[in-house]
């Protein structure tokens, strides 16, 4: 840096902050920080280390700046995003690419030169009169084969505080980089604020991703999905990085399922938002490693997965003491928790949709003062709490945290699970024939109904490749190929399963799965990967035997499981399966550039098996058809 640059950083960071930067001995980092200090023009800059003292400063600043407010329970705070800033903004989340560079046709891109000009214009003087926070993090466990160092610049105490809960601090880890430029960079500004301290110009909300320089920019937004760079924004950068380094970045939980003789078997699982992902990862009596994002690498011939984060940014709607006892306890116990976009009652406690107890008559939420029956300017009823309201807490506050959650080597993966919202097609649980068959027929054919976690219409069934479609930073065909190729060098290949918690009766329309039935499906999968139970081979995969499920329902849920329920749940719905195949084939044939040949071949082979079964057994063959 030249003398002028040094003087600016000394002035804005102060002596302590400037010395902290010098300690890292990274010229590219200093230039990066100087650039955005000069451009965003903050009043001052706080350089944050891994110390508890620095983290406490961030907590206090978020309260001082009214980005958070204390609640009645010690350690609990609430944050409100703007009324129109309640979800990920897919339309304005774009990749910056130079002319000639291509991603898949359905990935949102913009010209890099024009995009940078626009984001530079929006960020110019965006921090005038504010404090800039510069934070360092490590994605995945420290000092491990999975570790990725990151630097976050933001003017939001809420964003900084959230990231300190969600991601491992990485200032000390950053020292080990020396002068390397191999780290992720994030720049965020909430932009101009209203009197209520929310982003004023939400119509100019932008989230731009530069995968060539490993930088993410976001502005005029506060919602964590658009601003907390170390979550889904970092995942986009990591998918691109992993594709060049022969490992996987997946939108998956990691959990341990307890089995016979004290063993723990680890699974990863990909589910779109509000499809039971966190509820599965948090099943009572099992253990959680992570609930959202996994790095998966080949370590000595075995797939190992590491949780990218150390916290949870979870959807809070319908979290209750009966179905989610571990989370519910943490949300009602003293400790560090940030609630967002819930209702604050008159006694300064949080209420969310589906919480134990009656709905309060009034309070305060993301719309301001709230009362039952309140409507917005378009006469839409405003719920007490937003459907996409969230909680942020550390996994360490959960009683079922797995002992290997911070293991530098990750955990060995025995099974991979894919699940989505599907009311009429797939059975509750099914094992695929092979890794290739599973990646294609469960991962690459995943569909789900849309939810409130993304802006736009709810309840529409959409294709969601491996629950990762919104976050891909490489072409779909390449992403599928990376997943297929990953297993080829493994000595022990994980088994792949599909689950469906939302299957309904064809006639009555009632759900055929109880809320807790997922626990039985998990226990069956644990037995399968350890070769403790047999299965029936159907045209689309292996399904459980009735005798095994009957035992599991009794031992796990203490309830009887009738053969009638088994038949209703595990009859193969051939017309619906064939219709799904046609929908998916149409997507790959018309909208995906150069879909892998093996994908089309595998889907067509499944189609043929279903058609042949239909000729012999009819539209809805029952499980006994597959018995020898």
Secondary structure, 3 states (H helix, E strand, C coil): CCHHHHHHHHHHHHHHHHHHHHHHCCHHHHHHHHHHHHHHCCCEEEECCCCHHHHHHHHHHHHHCCCCEECCCCCEEEECCCCCCCCECCCCEEEEECCCCCCCCCCCEEEHHHHHHHHHHHHCCCCCCCEEEEEEEEECCCCCCCCEEEEEEECCHHHHHHHHHHCEECHHHHHCCCCCCCCEEEEEECCCECCCCCECCHHHCEEEEECCCCEEEEECCCCHHHHCHHHHHHHHHHHHHHHHHCCEEECCEEEEEECHHHCEEEEEEEECCCCCHHHHHCCCCCEEEECCCEEEEEECCEEEEEECCCEEEEECCCCCCCCCHHHHHHHCCCCCEEEECCEECCCCCEECCCCCCCCCCEEEECCEEEECCCECCCCCECCCCCCCCEEEEEHHHCCCECCCCCCCCCEEEEEEEEECCCCCCCCCEEECCCHHHHHHHHHCCCEEECCCCECCCCCCEEECHHHCHHHCCCCHHHHHHHHHHHHHHCCECCEEEEECCCCECCCCCCECCCCCCHHHHHHHHHHHHCCCCCEEECCCCEEECHHHHHHHHHHHHCCCCCHHHHHHHHCCCHHHHHHHHHHHHHHHHHCCCCCCHHHHHHHHHHHHHHHHHHHHHCCCCCHHHHCC
